[in-house]
Amino acid sequence: MDHVIEITGLRKTYGDLEAVASIDLHVDRGEVFALLGPNGAGKTTATEILEGYRPRTAGEVSVLGHDPSKGERALKQRVGIVLQSTGLDAFLTVRETVDMYGGYYPRSRPTDEVIELVGLREKADERVRKLSGGQQRRLDVAIALAGDPELLFLDEPTTGFDPSARRNAWEMVKNLVSLGKTVWLTTHFMDEAQYLADRVAVIAKGRIVAEGPPDSLAGRDAMRTRIRFRPPSGAPPAPDWGQTPSADGSFSLETDDATRSAHDVTSWALDHGIALDLLEVRQPSLEDVYLQLTGGEEGAE
Amino acid sequence: MSQVLAQIRYTNKAFWRNPASAFFTFLFPLLFLVIFTTLVGNNDVPLGTEVIKSSTYYVFSMAAFGLISACYTNIAIGVVFAREEGVLKRIRGTPMPAGAYLTARVVHAALVGFLLVAITVVFGVIAYHASVPDGAHLGQFILTLLVGAGCFAAIGLAVSGIVPNADAGPPIVNVIIFPLLFLSGVFIAVGNDSPAWVVWVGRIFPVKHLVDAMRDSYLGLPFHWSDLAVLALWAVVGVFIASRTFRWEPSR
């Protein structure tokens, strides 16, 4: 298998603080890999080591066959980086900015094509300072694409986006994948990882606690379905299917056989002529798995 | 090399598109030239054995002030801002060599400085009938500008490394340069009977050497190559400190 990124035993400490405890990961060519984790879990530290911004304390890291800590031009020419924060010259236009960054690379992509790809064609001759936050973020991506990289790092690319801007950004990333790019994505949005990633890894306190495709991460596909229902007030008590009551008058039960359990609940309601106030059948989402894995905590940054 | 030229073009474009910044960069020395000449009156200023008009005195000292503002102040504050806004970090993630990027910034700053000097000199000629250097003196004047630009740009880079954040930029940058400008006679001529420590500040630090070299070449007085040597030495010191303190990212 062609590994674009290969990480073995990666550690990073700042004094006594262990930002990355020990990580083993690999990313295949053409895949979208998402690193999930709460703030302060080590996502950005790990990503910045791969990007060549930080030296590592221990372990082996290979990006496109290079050691990123050496800062070689040969590697930088093949990689595009979208950082968390933008830093752009406010007085240049979109086109000039993409042109300028494209000029840093030996094989740059045509500027108009890049601008089209991120959906900024109508803003091509607008100055950067006139762009909205979401448009500037798209320009960030355009800059990262200007050198036609094989590998793209996207560090929380949609933080601060409204829902429709986020949808657009996702479509854009899908476009990149169709161009054969490999994408390393960090995010704390589960829907983003679910939609975009071929494979995800969850990092918590500097360690990878789970890794796999989003649909089957940490045995998600084998997890039990949860059914929630709330009979109207005055309804006769339901038979015991193993459900537990909640303060709001609803009941929850977990089941391996969702079809049968849902039938039990609805046929009981129909038999008694009851219309349920609430009925919910839910597969465990990526978020459920994630919260379980990370203990639902947000660490300090 | 072509990367440096391309970068200078973009830097230049962005510079002129910020009219407020460009306008005041150029207005400042001219404003001071008019203010000082008006306040002091266009009197005689004794310079050793020579006596010159104060308007002429302020033409070359404000030209020096302009060069220092463009190279030292603008580089130091500009690099701190670029660092705080993440521009430097972004550049570092690309194949653009750091040296080429910084060279482009320095060359652009120097070009702005030279333009400022030219404008100040032309303004002095038109408004105050100040003299203009010619022949060998003009050559010395231009050489002084080149060495001076390199020296103050290097010090600007060095200072940008010790400024902790963008808010601290302007105060630190100004607190370093303004006392030196005053003690080196840029704004008010330093008399022959100044205290010894003032004389020593002038001898040690580069500002007075720049002003003296610009004055001597501008007025056609005997040129002291030692002035340029001191400027070159400070350029080396500046580059050395900058190479030790330069940071790509804001400190956290």
Interface residues (C-beta under 8 A of the other chain):
Chain A: E51 G52 Y53 R73 K76 Q77 V79 I81 L83 S85 T86 G87 L88 D89 A90 F91 L92 E96 M100 Y101 G103 Y104 Y105 P106 R127 I143 G147
Chain B: Q3 A6 Q7 Y10 K13 A14 F15 R17 N18 A82 E85 G86 V87 L88 K89 R90 R92 G93 T94 P95 M96 P97 W248 E249
